[in-house]
Amino acid sequence: MEGVTPEVISAMEIISHQSTLNRATYQPKLKAEAPAGHIFLTARKLGVQAMNYHMRRRGVGPWTLLAANRTKSPVRDDAPLAVPGTAEWREYQCTGVIDDQEVGQPSAIIKMLYGG
């Protein structure tokens, strides 16, 4: 807008909604719950456009993408057990997404026992 200076904005107490997100250091906080035999994952976006959720069986193999570009949570993990009828430990983490690219650092790893 013509004639609008930083001083005018300050005097009018206009609040900017521009994010000060640091794409290199951003790290989401992930939570997990296991009601009724399912695992639900939730994370708040806190400045990113979406979240990618990853899962692996505890200590086994690479991370697999459980849900991509999710703008809302919770995300439900109901993937089949590796051995039917045998509970297993699973690990989860999520990463922030901006313009279809993962940014920042992955969340802390959460371990949950999943019984199918």
C-alpha positions as CSV (number, residue, x, y, z in Angstrom):
1,M,0.0,0.0,0.0
2,E,1.3,3.4,-1.0
3,G,2.4,5.6,1.9
4,V,2.3,2.9,4.5
5,T,5.7,2.9,6.2
6,P,6.9,0.7,9.0
7,E,6.3,3.6,11.4
8,V,2.7,3.9,10.3
9,I,2.2,0.1,10.7
10,S,3.7,0.3,14.2
11,A,1.5,3.3,15.1
12,M,-1.6,1.4,14.0
13,E,-0.5,-1.7,15.9
14,I,-0.9,-3.9,12.8
15,I,0.2,-7.4,13.6
16,S,2.0,-9.4,10.9
17,H,1.1,-13.0,10.3
18,Q,4.3,-13.6,8.5
19,S,6.0,-16.7,9.9
20,T,9.5,-16.6,11.3
21,L,9.9,-20.3,10.8
22,N,13.5,-21.5,10.5
23,R,13.3,-24.3,7.9
24,A,16.6,-25.8,9.1
25,T,15.8,-26.1,12.8
26,Y,12.1,-26.6,12.8
27,Q,11.1,-29.7,14.8
28,P,7.5,-30.9,15.3
29,K,6.2,-32.5,18.5
30,L,4.5,-35.8,17.9
31,K,2.0,-37.5,20.3
32,A,0.6,-41.0,20.1
33,E,-2.4,-42.7,21.7
34,A,-3.5,-46.4,21.5
35,P,-7.2,-46.7,22.3
36,A,-9.1,-49.8,21.2
37,G,-6.2,-51.5,19.3
38,H,-5.4,-48.6,17.0
39,I,-2.6,-46.1,17.1
40,F,-3.5,-42.4,16.5
41,L,-0.7,-39.9,15.9
42,T,-1.2,-36.2,16.3
43,A,1.1,-33.2,15.6
44,R,0.5,-29.5,15.4
45,K,1.9,-27.9,12.3
46,L,3.3,-24.8,14.0
47,G,4.1,-22.8,10.8
48,V,4.5,-25.5,8.2
49,Q,1.8,-26.4,5.6
50,A,1.5,-30.1,6.3
51,M,3.1,-33.1,8.1
52,N,4.5,-36.4,6.9
53,Y,4.2,-39.3,9.3
54,H,6.7,-42.2,9.2
55,M,6.6,-45.6,10.8
56,R,8.9,-48.6,11.2
57,R,8.9,-51.7,13.3
58,R,11.3,-51.0,16.2
59,G,14.8,-51.1,14.9
60,V,13.9,-52.9,11.7
61,G,14.6,-51.5,8.3
62,P,14.1,-48.0,7.0
63,W,11.3,-45.6,7.8
64,T,8.2,-46.0,5.6
65,L,5.8,-43.2,4.8
66,L,2.6,-43.8,6.7
67,A,0.8,-40.6,5.7
68,A,1.9,-37.7,3.4
69,N,1.1,-34.0,3.3
70,R,-1.5,-34.3,6.1
71,T,-3.0,-30.9,7.1
72,K,-5.1,-32.4,9.8
73,S,-4.6,-35.0,12.5
74,P,-5.0,-37.5,13.9
75,V,-3.4,-40.1,11.6
76,R,-4.4,-43.7,12.2
77,D,-2.0,-46.6,11.9
78,D,-3.8,-49.8,11.3
79,A,-1.1,-51.5,9.1
80,P,-1.2,-55.3,9.4
81,L,1.1,-57.0,11.9
82,A,4.3,-58.6,10.5
83,V,3.2,-61.8,12.3
84,P,-0.6,-62.0,12.6
85,G,-1.7,-62.3,16.2
86,T,1.7,-61.2,17.6
87,A,2.0,-57.7,19.0
88,E,4.9,-55.6,17.9
89,W,6.7,-52.5,18.9
90,R,6.5,-49.7,16.3
91,E,8.3,-46.4,16.1
92,Y,6.9,-43.2,14.7
93,Q,8.2,-39.8,13.8
94,C,6.9,-36.9,11.7
95,T,8.4,-34.1,9.7
96,G,7.1,-30.7,8.6
97,V,6.3,-30.0,4.9
98,I,6.4,-26.8,3.0
99,D,5.8,-26.7,-0.8
100,D,5.9,-30.5,-0.9
101,Q,9.4,-30.7,0.7
102,E,10.2,-32.0,4.1
103,V,11.9,-29.2,6.2
104,G,13.7,-29.1,9.5
105,Q,14.4,-32.0,11.8
106,P,12.2,-35.0,12.4
107,S,10.3,-35.2,15.6
108,A,11.5,-37.2,18.5
109,I,10.8,-40.9,18.0
110,I,7.8,-42.4,19.8
111,K,7.6,-46.1,20.5
112,M,4.2,-47.8,20.8
113,L,3.2,-51.4,21.3
114,Y,0.7,-52.4,18.6
115,G,-1.5,-55.5,18.8
116,G,-3.4,-55.2,15.6
